[in-house]
Amino acid sequence: MTQGFDPETLAFYAKEAPVYTASGTGGINRHLVDFADRLNPGARVLELGCGGGIDAQYLIARGFDVDATDGVAEIAVQAAARLGRPVRVMRFDELDADATYDAILASACLLHVPRDDLVSVLGRVHRAIRQGGWHLATYKGGGREGRDRFGRYFNYLTADEARRLYEGAGPWQEVEITGGLGGGYDGVQGPWVRVIARR
């Protein structure tokens, strides 16, 4: 895995798109309100791995200019139906923007980037954010990479690993990392790592 994505994980989401996107109706990312409160009115926000579009829907309702994307076409179709607008199909390694966005949201998606490729992908995220802009990402924790029972790849970062990777990706003004417990599509409770960074 040296291409910025895991083909087996993308194949899972393509196959399970209707079920997966329907499962996310329980609410927005629990860190999203705090993140949105940091942004200026009308901020231009890129969402990576938007899934079913729940978080994008919230941000749009808050008045932000949202560019929702997902790396799987079948997922993007589901999100577009929810949002009533197109959703771009774009993998993380295809992000090629330069100081274009005021914020980039990556809720429970960069956790699928192979560890060896994560600094490169985070470098793309850093470059795409305007000076002073914000980034929120959430990762499953654990300190070991591996696959879940569905065959999806996870990088399973610790807080220290996340900090080291972010610091290697670019000169952030600040990187705030916190841990907690949470669940996921697999129904398993476990550690999570939240990153809020400012360029």
Order of alpha helices (4+ residues) and beta strands (2+ residues): alpha-alpha-beta-alpha-beta-alpha-beta-beta-alpha-beta-beta-beta-alpha-beta-beta
